[in-house]
Amino acid sequence: MEKDKLNVPVMAELAAQNKTPEYLFWVGCAGAYDARYKKVTQAFAKILLHLNVDFAVLGAEEKCTGDPARRAGNEMLFQMMALNNIEILNSYNVKKIITICPHCYNIFKNEYPDIGGEYEVIHHTQFLKQMIDEKKINIEDKEPFEKIITYHDPCYMGRVNNEYKCARNILKEMGASVVEMKRTKDNALCCGAGGGQMFKEAEKGDKEVFIERTEEALDTNAEIIASSCPFCMTMLTDGIKYKNKEEEVYNFDVAELLAKHLKL
């Protein structure tokens, strides 16, 4: 992320000034290192700065949550990483965490409390919807978003945490026409990367999951496949390329679409 260009505050720098921000923006591994998802980080950071939200990032102090290690079965590594993260978070008196990754969201919200990490955890789609509801984001005077969009539910927001509304409501508030895939919400098909599958070869079968899901998205004739998870973005982008549709169909995170809509 272009920290200097965006002037994103860093937790250690604020602590040196005896300041504690209201929110920690947890960037996540993909948001920090993946070339495509860095753009999502930038888009969301632009929105936070535009709204004058009191937040900071950990910067070089941020490490993986340990979620991939736990999903892959390495419990000891997860415990080591999580306890180290909790120590850092507590040293800065972090109370609220915003994350752009459902996997980070889920493990902070549902699994860190078991080992002493108690925080209020907010996914970025939930935060953005809250800002719209509170009229802090004004999109009423913006031109409607004209492209047809279909939304893919991340497993760790949908079935795992029962969050289906926020992303869709944001898109509809933008004036977008949202069409649903044949499998959606609590019946949605995984992108194919969950449960540690992101980091291993697929098992033998007739078709890979990401191809099946991309085909369902393309069947809607949507021009944009919206998502809100780095794993999903990787798999759907690969699926679009596999189907040779990258000149016709695009995959954007909800935060990117909102930032474009606000002309940030």
N, C-alpha and C positions, 0 to 999 in steps of 0.2 A: 504493500500500500504506500502511496506517495505521502508519507506522513508530513514532510516539510511543506509540500504544496498545499495540503489541506489543513495544516496546523492542528492536527489531532493531538489532544492532550494525553500525556503519559502519566500513569499512576505515580511512579516514583518521583517525577518532577513536581507533581502537585503535593505529594507527601512532604517534600522538602520545603514547601511553602505552608505547611500545616493545613492543607486543604484535603477534604475527603469528598469526592464527587458522589452524586446520588446513584449513578449507574456505572457499572463496569461493562464495557462493550467487549465481550469475549469473541475475538476474531475467528479462532479455530484454525486448525492446520490447513484446510483447503483455502480458507479466506486469506491466509498469510502466504502460502506457497504455490497454490495452483494458479496458473496464469489466467485461466478463465474466471475462476471464482474471486480473484483479486478485484475484478471489476464490480462484483456484487458488494464486496467490502467497501470499495470506494463510493458506490452509489448510496449505500446505507449511511456511511460516514458523512456524505454531503447533506443528506436529509437531517441527520442529528445536528450538524453544524448550522444548517439553515434554520432549525427550530431553536437554536441556542440551548440545547439539552445539556445538562450538567453531567458530563460523562468523561471517561478516560479509558485508555487501553493499557494492558500490561507491557506491551512492546516485547522486548527481548526476554522478559521474565515469563511470558506465557509459554506453556508447554501443552502437549496433548492431554486431554482429559483422561486418557486410558481406556476409552470406550472400545477402540479396535482390539486392544489386548484382551479385554474381558470377553468380547464376542468370539474371539478366536480361541479362548480357553486358557489364556495365561493369566490366571487370577493373581498370582504373586506380583507380576509386573504392574497390573492394574492398581493393586493396593499401594505399591510404592509410588506410582505416579499420582494417584488421587490424594494420598496423604501429603505429598509435597505441594500439590496445588492448594490444598486446604490451608496449609501453613502460610503460603504466600497470600492467599485471599484474606485470611484472618488478620494477617499483619497489616493490611491496608484497611481493615474494618469494612470489607465489602458486604453489603446487604442485598443489593439488587444486581442481577446479571442479565444482560441482553445478549442473545446469541443468534447468529445467522445460520446455525446448523441444528437440525432437529436431533441429531445424535448427541451433540453437546447438551442441548436443552434437556433431553430425556435423562441423561446420566446425572446432570447436576440436580435436576428436579426430583428424581425418583430413587437414585442410588447413592449419591453422595451423603444424604442425611443418615444413612446406615453407618457411616464411618465418621460422623461428626461435622459434615459440611452442610449447614443449614442456611439456604439463601432463597430469596424470591427470584424465580427464574422466568424470563419472558422471552418468547420467540419474537423475532423481528416483525413478523406479520401481525402478531398480537399487539405489539407496541405501535405499529403504524396505524392499525385500526383504532386503537385508543386515541391517538393523536387526531385522527379524522373526526371521531365522535366528540372530542373536546373542542373541535373547531380550531385546533392549533395548526392543522394542515387545511388550507382553504383550496378546494378544487372546484368549487361551485362556478367560478368564473372562467374555468378552463374549457377549451373545446373538447367534446367527447372523444374518447379513444376509439377510433373507427375500425381497427382490425379485429377480426374474429379470434377469440382466445379460447383454448381449452386448458384446464388446470389439472395438473397431476398431483395427487395427494401423497406426500411422503409418509411412509409407514409409521415413523416415529412421532409424527404429529397427528396423523389420522387414527388408525386403529389403536396405537399404543397410548396416546394422550387425548383422544376424542376431540381433536381440534380440526374442524372442517370448514368453519364459517369465515374466519378472519380474512384469509387470502382472497376467497371468492368475493367477499363484500368489498374489499379494497378495489378489486378489478371492476366491480359493478359501479362503485362510487365514481370511478374514472370514466364511466359511460361506455365501458367495453361490453361487447356482446359475448357472453360466456356460454360455450356449449360443452356438455358433459360427454365423456367417453362412455362406452357401454358398461364398463366396470368402473365404478366411482365411489368415493367416500368410503364407508366401511367395507365395501366390496371391491375396492380398488386393487389393481395388480401392482405388486412391488416392481421397482425399476430394475431389480436384479442385483443390487449392490449391498443390500442389508445383511446383517448377521455375519459380517466378516467377509462376505463374498467379493467385496470390492478389491480385496488384496490377494485373491487366489483365482486359479483357472476354474471355469465352469465345469460341473460334472457332465458326463455324457448324456445326451438327449437329442431330441429332434430339432429343437429351436432354443436359442438363448432367450432368457426372460426379457432382456432389454429390447430385443427385436419385436417380441410379441407386444410389449407395452407401447413401443413407438408406432407400430401398425395400428393399434387402437386409437392413438392420438391422431394419426394421419387420416383415419377413417372419418373423423369429425369435420374434415376440410378446414380446420382452423389454420390461420396464418402464423399464429404464435402458440407455442406450448409453454405455458407458465409453470414455474416450479418454485420451491422455497427450500431447497436442500442441495448441498454440493454434490452428494453422491448421485442424486436424481439427475442433476444437471449434466454430470459427466456421462451417465448412461444414456440419457435422452439425446444429448448432442451426438454421441457415437451412433445412436440409432438413426438419427436424421442423416448422418453422413453415409451410413450403411445402405440406406434406402435412396441415396443420391438425391436428397431433397433440400440440401443446404442452401440452394439459391431461392427456394420457395417458402420454406418453413424455418422459423427461428425459435430458439429456446432462450427465454429470459427469466430471471428471478423477478418476483413481484416488486422487490425494492428497486430494481433497475427500471421497471416499467413506470413506477411512481415517480422516480427521479426524472425520467424523461418527460413525463406528463407535467411535472412542475418546472421543467426547463432548468434544472440545476446543473 
